[in-house]
Amino acid sequence: MLLKISYFLKHFAYEMKNYHKAIIFPLFLLFLFCFQCVISGDKEALLSLKSSIDQTNILQWEGTDFCKWEGVKSCFKNRVSKLVLENKKLSGTLDATIINQLDQIRVLSFKQNSIFGQIPNLSHLTNLKSLYLSHNNFSGEFPASFATLHRLKTIVLSGNALFGHIPASLINLQRLHILYLDANNFTGKIPPFDQDSLKHLNLSNNQLSGEIPATGVLSRFNSTSFSGNIDLCSNAFGIPCGFGFAPYASITPATPTPSFTGKRDHHGRVTKIITIIAFVVGGLSLLCVVTLLVLVLRKGRRNIARFADSKAAAPIVVGAATDTADGKNGNRGFSMENGDGGRVGVLVFCGNGDTEMSYHLEDLLKASAETLGRGTVGSTYKAVMETGFIVTVKRMKDAMYPNLDEFCRHVEVIGKLRHKNLVPLRAYFRAREERLLVYDYFPNGSLFSLIHGSKTSSGGKPLHWTSCLKIAEDLAAGLLHIHQTPGLNHGNIKSSNVLLGSDFESCLTDYGLMSLKNPNTTEESAAVSHFYRAPECRDFQNLSSQQADVYSFGVLLLELLTGKAPSHDLVSDHGSDLHTWVKSIRQKETDSSGEEVSSEKLAALLNIATACVSVAPENRPVMREVLRMIKETRMEPAPAHVSSNSSDHSPGRWSDTVQSLPRDDHLSI
Ligand SMILES: Nc1ncnc2c1ncn2[C@@H]1O[C@H](COP(=O)(O)OP(=O)(O)OP(=O)(O)O)[C@@H](O)[C@H]1O
């Protein structure tokens, strides 16, 4: 375009044959063009401004005389000198190139709109005296260019989201009369304003810090000009510096400054509340983190102490040997004491041979614990001590508690039982409200797992007949040992309470504990436990008995023979067809020599089971008789007197020559 014009001018001059005239003429045209631009410049600037902040067309700017448009309060020589667009719901950003075209403006106000973005560089508005941008959504830093506007008297930027420092260069504005920067996020120090012109100052509710400069001008303002800045201090205001925390926010003005709006006060309160909440939340979070850390650190060695001392809530003192429950046996015990020396918990070792066990209460308290399961009696844990020694700890449910003395008497009896087919109770922890039993840990799992695998379904593959007989004999021997203590019974025979020892011998556990149960408790046992129970004991009010144990043992034999867990009442379901049902389940089996097993062997075991599950307790054989029959079935002559030492059988004898079965009145297939 310019090239075209110059070409035209050159051509025109050539035609005129007068180069001087050719230069003057285009300059004249250019002057006319520029004059027209200036005349209509503010109009164009205003329309551009409208299109950037008035998209909803609130401003009805029509007509050629823009000096009469809404908000254009005055013009000077056809230029806008005062533009006041307050509370017009304007929204958008201010474009510096547009605003700076209004360079004759003296007063510019966009108060109480929703204009956002940075406050533009207004360095071309050299005539600007008053700028009101308060209560919008301006963000960004204070424009340093303001310091160059030497005519500025009023700067009102309150209620925005401005941040950063207040430029120290503002002290050069020698006409500055009003400076309101309250309710923003300004940080840093207050510049040392000292211009006499400054009569109104509000810097409240920011995040200013440091000492208020002790200038003569600033000292004229009262504390309300500075309130709501939590890190400001001033010796003049009696808020000493050097204490790290100068609560300017808490200063209550003696004479409130009228210009402080409700919004600012509200903002101050909100800031205070947020600060307090932040401290509280921060404190609580710190507490949670510390607690979590402690828990995580202790997780690796999840502590028996958690259940051992949780209720006692007492510091543990370990080391002093104490007496057993009755104070007579002299078994070694280690006590847990409260602060005043009163004994609240004792670990008592049972059987005489166990007094030299290689751990103390302290070791147990430090052991890591893994939950093995939760049953009728309580929760069972595998506890691994720091030495690597492993024990099983059973924490008894509240419902199981008789009074402490009764508990101790009973557990002392159980703790003395030693038999190769019983899981030994090594120690017990007695405290006011806590009962722990410590057993050997059996790593080979339970009979339940052996029969049913890890599945909890009732279906499983029946064990080989030799295993059935071996297990039956082991359990009968263990149970007989219990029954040899007058009045003592197991009370909870089931396959999960049979553990496999190091030689895969079967060992009864959890014996003698059901009688500790409070008879008034309404707590029901699991369904599977229910059908092991003798019919006369299914009502929980009725205590278990040795005859009831025999019934449960019979059910366990049926489970061995069929591989079916008693999820329903096997006995009453199958009645007289029990034999047919069992036979139908078992395939033909051979012994180790490859010879087909006489059905008589299995028939004999089934006969024993059937006898045990007689509905009438008086028709059930006693355990001595049951053991004898099982032994005879395995071709082993039953001893005249069965004792704990007499039931030692090696697995090698399982497939001995088949002999004829003994006949019993109860047993007929
Ligand atoms: N001394 C032990 N060594 C290894 N595992 C054990 C020991 N004692 C129990 N268990 C296993 O821990 C698990 C939970 O046992 P727990 O006695 O708490 O429940 P349960 O036998 O299912 O029910 P109940 O309390 O009625 O006897 C069971 O699988 C059990 O076989």
Ligand as a Chemical Component Dictionary entry (heavy atoms), coordinates in Angstrom:
data_LIG
# 
_chem_comp.id                   LIG 
_chem_comp.type                 NON-POLYMER 
_chem_comp.pdbx_formal_charge   0 
_chem_comp.three_letter_code    LIG 
# 
loop_
_chem_comp_atom.comp_id 
_chem_comp_atom.atom_id 
_chem_comp_atom.alt_atom_id 
_chem_comp_atom.type_symbol 
_chem_comp_atom.charge 
_chem_comp_atom.model_Cartn_x 
_chem_comp_atom.model_Cartn_y 
_chem_comp_atom.model_Cartn_z 
_chem_comp_atom.pdbx_ordinal 
LIG N1  N1  N 0 -1.182  -74.305 67.408 1  
LIG C1  C1  C 0 -1.527  -74.025 66.130 2  
LIG N2  N2  N 0 -0.613  -74.079 65.157 3  
LIG C2  C2  C 0 -0.957  -73.826 63.872 4  
LIG N3  N3  N 0 -2.211  -73.525 63.484 5  
LIG C3  C3  C 0 -3.167  -73.452 64.411 6  
LIG C4  C4  C 0 -2.885  -73.686 65.777 7  
LIG N4  N4  N 0 -4.045  -73.566 66.487 8  
LIG C5  C5  C 0 -4.993  -73.256 65.599 9  
LIG N5  N5  N 0 -4.488  -73.172 64.357 10 
LIG C6  C6  C 0 -5.213  -72.886 63.126 11 
LIG O1  O1  O 0 -5.665  -71.568 63.229 12 
LIG C7  C7  C 0 -6.930  -71.436 62.608 13 
LIG C8  C8  C 0 -7.859  -70.743 63.564 14 
LIG O2  O2  O 0 -8.041  -71.525 64.694 15 
LIG P1  P1  P 0 -9.174  -71.218 65.721 16 
LIG O3  O3  O 0 -9.082  -72.205 66.815 17 
LIG O4  O4  O 0 -9.130  -69.797 66.119 18 
LIG O5  O5  O 0 -10.481 -71.386 64.871 19 
LIG P2  P2  P 0 -11.281 -72.681 64.576 20 
LIG O6  O6  O 0 -10.468 -73.875 64.924 21 
LIG O7  O7  O 0 -11.739 -72.592 63.173 22 
LIG O8  O8  O 0 -12.544 -72.508 65.511 23 
LIG P3  P3  P 0 -12.713 -72.837 67.070 24 
LIG O9  O9  O 0 -12.335 -71.626 67.831 25 
LIG O10 O10 O 0 -14.154 -73.154 67.170 26 
LIG O11 O11 O 0 -11.831 -74.000 67.409 27 
LIG C9  C9  C 0 -7.402  -72.826 62.256 28 
LIG O12 O12 O 0 -7.190  -73.045 60.867 29 
LIG C10 C10 C 0 -6.481  -73.710 63.017 30 
LIG O13 O13 O 0 -6.276  -74.914 62.338 31 
# 
loop_
_chem_comp_bond.comp_id 
_chem_comp_bond.atom_id_1 
_chem_comp_bond.atom_id_2 
_chem_comp_bond.value_order 
_chem_comp_bond.pdbx_ordinal 
LIG N1  C1  SING 1  
LIG C1  N2  SING 2  
LIG C1  C4  DOUB 3  
LIG N2  C2  DOUB 4  
LIG C2  N3  SING 5  
LIG N3  C3  DOUB 6  
LIG C3  C4  SING 7  
LIG C3  N5  SING 8  
LIG C4  N4  SING 9  
LIG N4  C5  DOUB 10 
LIG C5  N5  SING 11 
LIG N5  C6  SING 12 
LIG C6  O1  SING 13 
LIG C6  C10 SING 14 
LIG O1  C7  SING 15 
LIG C7  C8  SING 16 
LIG C7  C9  SING 17 
LIG C8  O2  SING 18 
LIG O2  P1  SING 19 
LIG P1  O3  DOUB 20 
LIG P1  O4  SING 21 
LIG P1  O5  SING 22 
LIG O5  P2  SING 23 
LIG P2  O6  DOUB 24 
LIG P2  O7  SING 25 
LIG P2  O8  SING 26 
LIG O8  P3  SING 27 
LIG P3  O9  DOUB 28 
LIG P3  O10 SING 29 
LIG P3  O11 SING 30 
LIG C9  O12 SING 31 
LIG C9  C10 SING 32 
LIG C10 O13 SING 33 
# 
